[in-house]
Amino acid sequence: MKLIEAMKDRRSIHDFRKELVDEATLEEIFRLASWAPNHRLKEPWEVMLFQNDAARDYAELVIESYIKEGFAAGYDSVKTNKMMQGIKQFMIDIPHHALIYMEHDTDFHKFEEDYAAVCAFIQNAQLAAWEKGVGVLWTTSPYIHDHDFIEGIGLDPVYHKVAGVLQMGYPARVPRPKPRSPVDVTFRNDSFNKKI
């Protein structure tokens, strides 16, 4: 597949078939993603992939975070339980949850460089997955900032930042493309440095 075609044809997938993607294919997707640019070749990205029974435990931690953060505020217990069970089942039905994380660098500039590299890694993973027929939804839901959630999956919120979660699987439905706005580019040719 041509790169430009992949960039234009890729879609965020919300509906997945229940079939698991072969682990070798998933590993290859993230190996390809690692060609993302990264300063000083730090390769700051880490991947933790939840599937099968681990996806159930993962979904439980997400629900706990949602409740703690007040997502069900204003609903009675019956409504809350029904809503959270629906969200939990929806998450369990997604074949793979790839949590992408990195270490915190105490130097803010280096941290920003690392985070930018991890985001490039994620986009590479989405493009590589699309070429292999695997759909991805890059999510940044509030629970990725919840210290209890981060500890629950075995990380340390002091030392680790979760950049996002890639929901992955074979698409059950591919959305239609949405239009993109033209990008305004300002070209500056004349000197603008007015020295006295």
CYANA upper distance limits for C-alpha pairs under 8 A (distance plus 0.5 A):
  1 MET  CA      5 GLU  CA      7.34
  1 MET  CA      6 ALA  CA      7.13
  1 MET  CA    131 GLU  CA      6.98
  2 LYS  CA      6 ALA  CA      6.77
  3 LEU  CA      7 MET  CA      6.71
  4 ILE  CA      8 LYS  CA      6.71
  5 GLU  CA      9 ASP  CA      6.25
  6 ALA  CA     10 ARG  CA      6.08
  6 ALA  CA    127 LEU  CA      6.79
  6 ALA  CA    130 TRP  CA      7.67
  6 ALA  CA    131 GLU  CA      7.55
  7 MET  CA    127 LEU  CA      7.46
  9 ASP  CA    177 PRO  CA      8.21
 10 ARG  CA    126 GLN  CA      8.45
 10 ARG  CA    127 LEU  CA      7.48
 10 ARG  CA    130 TRP  CA      6.75
 11 ARG  CA    135 GLY  CA      8.07
 11 ARG  CA    136 VAL  CA      8.36
 11 ARG  CA    174 VAL  CA      7.34
 11 ARG  CA    175 PRO  CA      7.19
 11 ARG  CA    177 PRO  CA      7.77
 12 SER  CA    135 GLY  CA      7.50
 12 SER  CA    136 VAL  CA      6.30
 12 SER  CA    137 LEU  CA      5.42
 12 SER  CA    138 TRP  CA      7.98
 12 SER  CA    175 PRO  CA      8.19
 13 ILE  CA    135 GLY  CA      5.99
 13 ILE  CA    136 VAL  CA      6.00
 13 ILE  CA    137 LEU  CA      5.88
 13 ILE  CA    171 PRO  CA      6.90
 13 ILE  CA    173 ARG  CA      7.88
 13 ILE  CA    174 VAL  CA      6.87
 13 ILE  CA    175 PRO  CA      7.72
 14 HIS  CA    137 LEU  CA      7.18
 14 HIS  CA    171 PRO  CA      8.44
 14 HIS  CA    173 ARG  CA      8.30
 15 ASP  CA    171 PRO  CA      6.57
 15 ASP  CA    172 ALA  CA      5.82
 15 ASP  CA    173 ARG  CA      6.31
 15 ASP  CA    174 VAL  CA      8.44
 16 PHE  CA     93 ASP  CA      8.38
 16 PHE  CA     94 ILE  CA      6.77
 16 PHE  CA     95 PRO  CA      7.97
 16 PHE  CA    135 GLY  CA      8.20
 16 PHE  CA    168 MET  CA      8.28
 16 PHE  CA    169 GLY  CA      6.18
 16 PHE  CA    170 TYR  CA      6.10
 16 PHE  CA    171 PRO  CA      5.07
 16 PHE  CA    172 ALA  CA      5.18
 16 PHE  CA    173 ARG  CA      7.70
 17 ARG  CA     94 ILE  CA      8.42
 17 ARG  CA     95 PRO  CA      8.31
 17 ARG  CA    169 GLY  CA      7.28
 17 ARG  CA    170 TYR  CA      6.06
 17 ARG  CA    171 PRO  CA      6.41
 17 ARG  CA    172 ALA  CA      5.46
 18 LYS  CA     93 ASP  CA      6.91
 18 LYS  CA     94 ILE  CA      7.41
 18 LYS  CA     95 PRO  CA      6.56
 18 LYS  CA    169 GLY  CA      8.27
 18 LYS  CA    170 TYR  CA      8.44
 19 GLU  CA     95 PRO  CA      7.28
 19 GLU  CA    169 GLY  CA      7.85
 19 GLU  CA    170 TYR  CA      7.57
 20 LEU  CA     95 PRO  CA      6.04
 20 LEU  CA     96 HIS  CA      7.99
 20 LEU  CA    169 GLY  CA      7.15
 20 LEU  CA    170 TYR  CA      8.32
 21 VAL  CA     25 THR  CA      7.38
 21 VAL  CA     26 LEU  CA      7.42
 21 VAL  CA     95 PRO  CA      8.14
 21 VAL  CA    134 VAL  CA      8.26
 21 VAL  CA    169 GLY  CA      6.70
 21 VAL  CA    170 TYR  CA      7.67
 22 ASP  CA     26 LEU  CA      7.07
 23 GLU  CA     27 GLU  CA      6.63
 24 ALA  CA     28 GLU  CA      6.65
 25 THR  CA     29 ILE  CA      6.74
 26 LEU  CA     30 PHE  CA      7.04
 26 LEU  CA    129 ALA  CA      8.49
 27 GLU  CA     31 ARG  CA      6.67
 28 GLU  CA     32 LEU  CA      6.64
 29 ILE  CA     33 ALA  CA      6.72
 29 ILE  CA    125 ALA  CA      6.27
 29 ILE  CA    128 ALA  CA      6.03
 29 ILE  CA    129 ALA  CA      6.30
 30 PHE  CA     34 SER  CA      6.79
 30 PHE  CA    125 ALA  CA      6.34
 31 ARG  CA     35 TRP  CA      8.19
 32 LEU  CA    124 ASN  CA      7.75
 32 LEU  CA    125 ALA  CA      7.53
 32 LEU  CA    128 ALA  CA      7.19
 33 ALA  CA    121 PHE  CA      5.64
 33 ALA  CA    122 ILE  CA      7.46
 33 ALA  CA    123 GLN  CA      8.20
 33 ALA  CA    124 ASN  CA      5.09
 33 ALA  CA    125 ALA  CA      5.19
 33 ALA  CA    128 ALA  CA      7.50
 34 SER  CA     43 GLU  CA      7.82
 34 SER  CA    121 PHE  CA      6.48
 34 SER  CA    124 ASN  CA      8.25
 35 TRP  CA    121 PHE  CA      7.93
 35 TRP  CA    124 ASN  CA      8.33
 36 ALA  CA    117 ALA  CA      7.13
 36 ALA  CA    118 VAL  CA      8.50
 36 ALA  CA    120 ALA  CA      6.10
 36 ALA  CA    121 PHE  CA      5.59
 36 ALA  CA    124 ASN  CA      7.23
 37 PRO  CA     41 LEU  CA      8.37
 37 PRO  CA    117 ALA  CA      6.58
 37 PRO  CA    120 ALA  CA      7.60
 37 PRO  CA    121 PHE  CA      8.46
 38 ASN  CA     42 LYS  CA      6.90
 38 ASN  CA     43 GLU  CA      6.68
 38 ASN  CA     44 PRO  CA      8.36
 38 ASN  CA    113 GLU  CA      7.97
 38 ASN  CA    114 ASP  CA      7.48
 38 ASN  CA    117 ALA  CA      5.54
 39 HIS  CA    113 GLU  CA      7.30
 39 HIS  CA    114 ASP  CA      7.97
 39 HIS  CA    117 ALA  CA      8.20
 42 LYS  CA    114 ASP  CA      8.36
 43 GLU  CA    117 ALA  CA      8.25
 44 PRO  CA    102 MET  CA      6.22
 44 PRO  CA    103 GLU  CA      7.63
 44 PRO  CA    114 ASP  CA      6.42
 44 PRO  CA    115 TYR  CA      8.49
 44 PRO  CA    117 ALA  CA      7.84
 44 PRO  CA    118 VAL  CA      7.15
 45 TRP  CA    100 ILE  CA      7.19
 45 TRP  CA    101 TYR  CA      6.47
 45 TRP  CA    102 MET  CA      5.72
 45 TRP  CA    117 ALA  CA      8.39
 45 TRP  CA    118 VAL  CA      5.97
 45 TRP  CA    121 PHE  CA      7.94
 46 GLU  CA    100 ILE  CA      6.19
 46 GLU  CA    101 TYR  CA      5.72
 46 GLU  CA    102 MET  CA      6.36
 47 VAL  CA     98 ALA  CA      6.89
 47 VAL  CA     99 LEU  CA      6.24
 47 VAL  CA    100 ILE  CA      5.29
 47 VAL  CA    101 TYR  CA      6.96
 48 MET  CA     98 ALA  CA      6.21
 48 MET  CA     99 LEU  CA      5.63
 48 MET  CA    100 ILE  CA      7.08
 49 LEU  CA     96 HIS  CA      7.21
 49 LEU  CA     97 HIS  CA      6.13
 49 LEU  CA     98 ALA  CA      4.75
 49 LEU  CA     99 LEU  CA      6.55
 50 PHE  CA     54 ALA  CA      5.80
 50 PHE  CA     55 ALA  CA      5.55
 50 PHE  CA     58 TYR  CA      7.59
 50 PHE  CA     96 HIS  CA      6.31
 50 PHE  CA     97 HIS  CA      5.54
 50 PHE  CA     98 ALA  CA      6.79
 50 PHE  CA     99 LEU  CA      8.31
 51 GLN  CA     55 ALA  CA      5.08
 51 GLN  CA     56 ARG  CA      8.47
 51 GLN  CA     95 PRO  CA      6.62
 51 GLN  CA     96 HIS  CA      5.50
 51 GLN  CA     97 HIS  CA      7.09
 52 ASN  CA     56 ARG  CA      7.64
 52 ASN  CA     95 PRO  CA      7.93
 53 ASP  CA     57 ASP  CA      7.26
 54 ALA  CA     58 TYR  CA      6.59
 55 ALA  CA     59 ALA  CA      6.54
 55 ALA  CA     91 MET  CA      8.14
 55 ALA  CA     92 ILE  CA      6.35
 55 ALA  CA     96 HIS  CA      7.88
 55 ALA  CA     97 HIS  CA      7.66
 56 ARG  CA     60 GLU  CA      6.77
 56 ARG  CA     88 LYS  CA      8.42
 56 ARG  CA     92 ILE  CA      6.26
 57 ASP  CA     61 LEU  CA      6.94
 58 TYR  CA     62 VAL  CA      6.89
 58 TYR  CA    153 ILE  CA      7.94
 59 ALA  CA     63 ILE  CA      6.73
 59 ALA  CA     88 LYS  CA      6.02
 59 ALA  CA     91 MET  CA      6.56
 59 ALA  CA     92 ILE  CA      7.09
 60 GLU  CA     64 GLU  CA      6.72
 60 GLU  CA     88 LYS  CA      7.42
 61 LEU  CA     65 SER  CA      6.72
 61 LEU  CA    149 PHE  CA      6.41
 61 LEU  CA    152 GLY  CA      7.41
 62 VAL  CA     66 TYR  CA      6.69
 62 VAL  CA    143 TYR  CA      6.90
 62 VAL  CA    149 PHE  CA      7.49
 63 ILE  CA     67 ILE  CA      6.70
 63 ILE  CA     84 MET  CA      6.93
 63 ILE  CA     87 ILE  CA      8.20
 63 ILE  CA     88 LYS  CA      7.27
 64 GLU  CA     68 LYS  CA      6.61
 65 SER  CA     69 GLU  CA      6.50
 65 SER  CA    143 TYR  CA      6.36
 65 SER  CA    146 ASP  CA      7.39
 65 SER  CA    148 ASP  CA      8.07
 65 SER  CA    149 PHE  CA      7.03
 66 TYR  CA     70 GLY  CA      6.86
 66 TYR  CA     71 PHE  CA      5.84
 66 TYR  CA     72 ALA  CA      7.99
 66 TYR  CA    143 TYR  CA      7.52
 67 ILE  CA     71 PHE  CA      6.23
 67 ILE  CA     72 ALA  CA      6.57
 72 ALA  CA     80 THR  CA      6.28
 75 TYR  CA     79 LYS  CA      6.38
 75 TYR  CA     80 THR  CA      6.30
 76 ASP  CA     80 THR  CA      6.55
 77 SER  CA     81 ASN  CA      6.42
 78 VAL  CA     82 LYS  CA      6.70
 79 LYS  CA     83 MET  CA      6.55
 80 THR  CA     84 MET  CA      6.55
 81 ASN  CA     85 GLN  CA      6.50
 82 LYS  CA     86 GLY  CA      6.72
 83 MET  CA     87 ILE  CA      6.88
 84 MET  CA     88 LYS  CA      6.51
 85 GLN  CA     89 GLN  CA      6.59
 86 GLY  CA     90 PHE  CA      6.61
 87 ILE  CA     91 MET  CA      6.74
 88 LYS  CA     92 ILE  CA      6.70
 89 GLN  CA     93 ASP  CA      6.62
 90 PHE  CA     94 ILE  CA      7.32
 94 ILE  CA    167 GLN  CA      7.25
 94 ILE  CA    168 MET  CA      7.51
 94 ILE  CA    169 GLY  CA      7.46
 95 PRO  CA    167 GLN  CA      8.22
 95 PRO  CA    168 MET  CA      6.88
 95 PRO  CA    169 GLY  CA      6.05
 96 HIS  CA    166 LEU  CA      8.44
 96 HIS  CA    167 GLN  CA      6.33
 96 HIS  CA    168 MET  CA      5.52
 96 HIS  CA    169 GLY  CA      6.84
 97 HIS  CA    165 VAL  CA      6.85
 97 HIS  CA    166 LEU  CA      6.23
 97 HIS  CA    167 GLN  CA      5.26
 97 HIS  CA    168 MET  CA      6.79
 98 ALA  CA    165 VAL  CA      5.97
 98 ALA  CA    166 LEU  CA      5.41
 98 ALA  CA    167 GLN  CA      6.89
 98 ALA  CA    168 MET  CA      7.85
 99 LEU  CA    162 VAL  CA      7.65
 99 LEU  CA    163 ALA  CA      8.40
 99 LEU  CA    164 GLY  CA      6.65
 99 LEU  CA    165 VAL  CA      4.89
 99 LEU  CA    166 LEU  CA      6.85
100 ILE  CA    118 VAL  CA      8.47
100 ILE  CA    122 ILE  CA      8.38
100 ILE  CA    162 VAL  CA      6.50
100 ILE  CA    163 ALA  CA      6.21
100 ILE  CA    164 GLY  CA      6.08
100 ILE  CA    165 VAL  CA      6.46
100 ILE  CA    166 LEU  CA      8.09
101 TYR  CA    118 VAL  CA      8.50
101 TYR  CA    160 HIS  CA      7.17
101 TYR  CA    161 LYS  CA      6.03
101 TYR  CA    162 VAL  CA      4.70
101 TYR  CA    163 ALA  CA      5.84
101 TYR  CA    164 GLY  CA      7.70
102 MET  CA    114 ASP  CA      8.41
102 MET  CA    115 TYR  CA      8.22
102 MET  CA    118 VAL  CA      8.17
102 MET  CA    160 HIS  CA      6.09
102 MET  CA    161 LYS  CA      5.88
102 MET  CA    162 VAL  CA      7.02
102 MET  CA    163 ALA  CA      7.79
103 GLU  CA    159 TYR  CA      5.99
103 GLU  CA    160 HIS  CA      4.96
103 GLU  CA    161 LYS  CA      6.58
104 HIS  CA    111 PHE  CA      6.86
104 HIS  CA    158 VAL  CA      8.05
104 HIS  CA    159 TYR  CA      5.73
104 HIS  CA    160 HIS  CA      5.97
104 HIS  CA    161 LYS  CA      6.71
105 ASP  CA    110 LYS  CA      6.90
105 ASP  CA    111 PHE  CA      5.47
106 THR  CA    110 LYS  CA      8.46
106 THR  CA    111 PHE  CA      7.62
107 ASP  CA    111 PHE  CA      6.61
108 PHE  CA    112 GLU  CA      6.69
109 HIS  CA    113 GLU  CA      6.84
110 LYS  CA    114 ASP  CA      6.63
111 PHE  CA    115 TYR  CA      6.62
112 GLU  CA    116 ALA  CA      6.61
113 GLU  CA    117 ALA  CA      6.76
114 ASP  CA    118 VAL  CA      6.72
115 TYR  CA    119 CYS  CA      6.76
115 TYR  CA    163 ALA  CA      7.95
116 ALA  CA    120 ALA  CA      6.83
117 ALA  CA    121 PHE  CA      6.67
118 VAL  CA    122 ILE  CA      6.73
118 VAL  CA    163 ALA  CA      7.85
119 CYS  CA    123 GLN  CA      6.86
119 CYS  CA    163 ALA  CA      7.98
120 ALA  CA    124 ASN  CA      6.68
121 PHE  CA    125 ALA  CA      6.68
122 ILE  CA    126 GLN  CA      6.80
122 ILE  CA    138 TRP  CA      8.45
123 GLN  CA    127 LEU  CA      6.83
124 ASN  CA    128 ALA  CA      6.55
125 ALA  CA    129 ALA  CA      6.41
126 GLN  CA    130 TRP  CA      6.65
126 GLN  CA    135 GLY  CA      8.12
126 GLN  CA    136 VAL  CA      6.56
127 LEU  CA    131 GLU  CA      6.89
128 ALA  CA    132 LYS  CA      7.09
129 ALA  CA    133 GLY  CA      6.84
129 ALA  CA    134 VAL  CA      5.33
129 ALA  CA    135 GLY  CA      6.96
129 ALA  CA    136 VAL  CA      7.79
130 TRP  CA    134 VAL  CA      5.69
130 TRP  CA    135 GLY  CA      6.41
130 TRP  CA    136 VAL  CA      8.24
133 GLY  CA    170 TYR  CA      7.07
133 GLY  CA    171 PRO  CA      8.36
134 VAL  CA    168 MET  CA      7.31
134 VAL  CA    169 GLY  CA      5.97
134 VAL  CA    170 TYR  CA      5.32
134 VAL  CA    171 PRO  CA      7.22
135 GLY  CA    168 MET  CA      6.15
135 GLY  CA    169 GLY  CA      5.92
135 GLY  CA    170 TYR  CA      6.03
135 GLY  CA    171 PRO  CA      5.89
136 VAL  CA    166 LEU  CA      6.53
136 VAL  CA    167 GLN  CA      5.97
136 VAL  CA    168 MET  CA      5.12
136 VAL  CA    169 GLY  CA      7.31
137 LEU  CA    166 LEU  CA      5.98
137 LEU  CA    167 GLN  CA      5.55
137 LEU  CA    168 MET  CA      7.20
138 TRP  CA    164 GLY  CA      7.08
138 TRP  CA    165 VAL  CA      6.35
138 TRP  CA    166 LEU  CA      5.11
138 TRP  CA    167 GLN  CA      7.04
139 THR  CA    164 GLY  CA      6.14
139 THR  CA    165 VAL  CA      5.71
139 THR  CA    166 LEU  CA      6.71
139 THR  CA    167 GLN  CA      7.94
140 THR  CA    144 ILE  CA      7.24
140 THR  CA    163 ALA  CA      7.77
140 THR  CA    164 GLY  CA      5.40
140 THR  CA    165 VAL  CA      7.00
141 SER  CA    164 GLY  CA      8.33
142 PRO  CA    146 ASP  CA      7.60
143 TYR  CA    149 PHE  CA      7.12
144 ILE  CA    149 PHE  CA      7.59
144 ILE  CA    150 ILE  CA      7.44
144 ILE  CA    162 VAL  CA      6.33
144 ILE  CA    163 ALA  CA      8.21
144 ILE  CA    164 GLY  CA      7.47
145 HIS  CA    149 PHE  CA      8.34
145 HIS  CA    150 ILE  CA      7.94
145 HIS  CA    161 LYS  CA      8.36
145 HIS  CA    162 VAL  CA      7.67
146 ASP  CA    150 ILE  CA      6.76
147 HIS  CA    151 GLU  CA      6.59
147 HIS  CA    156 ASP  CA      8.48
147 HIS  CA    157 PRO  CA      6.07
148 ASP  CA    152 GLY  CA      6.42
149 PHE  CA    153 ILE  CA      6.98
150 ILE  CA    154 GLY  CA      7.18
150 ILE  CA    155 LEU  CA      5.98
150 ILE  CA    156 ASP  CA      7.04
150 ILE  CA    157 PRO  CA      6.48
150 ILE  CA    162 VAL  CA      8.49
151 GLU  CA    155 LEU  CA      5.55
151 GLU  CA    156 ASP  CA      6.18
151 GLU  CA    157 PRO  CA      7.23
155 LEU  CA    160 HIS  CA      7.10
156 ASP  CA    160 HIS  CA      6.18
157 PRO  CA    161 LYS  CA      7.20
